[in-house]
Amino acid sequence: MKKIVNIKNINRVPQKPGVYFLKNKTGEIFYIGKANNLRSRLQSHFRDGKILQAKNQNLKPALIEFLITANEIEALLKESIYIKKYA
């Protein structure tokens, strides 16, 4: 089951493997990634603030949707499926 959090609430994301989707303010997915530790990986995206300073508003994240998986291999497989589905 997918869950959604605001980018300000990254600390609510569990420290588990999974797939994540960065969405703009209109809810469009513009990035799909996988992680062994979702919280740590998402925090690394926002650590230096570069992604938050996107000039194109369609690439500025507003929401994070994530799906917890059993392990990193399952996350890799699901990431591939979702990239093919949404690309």
C-alpha positions, 0 to 999 in steps of 0.5 A: 500500500502506498503512503503519502507525506508532505516533504516537510514530514520526511521524518515520518517516512520509515527506515525500511526498503522501498520505492518512492515517488516525488510529486509536484504540487499538481500531483504529477510524478517527476521522479521515481527511486528506490532505497534500502532505507527510505528516510535516509535516501529521501533526506539525502535528496533534500540535504543540500537544498538543490532539489528544492531550488528547481527553476521549473515549478513542475520539478519542485517536489511537494509530496512524497509517495512511497511503497514499503517492500520486503527488501532492496531487491523487491524495491529494485524490481518495483522501481523498474515496473513503475518507471516503465508504467509512468515514463 
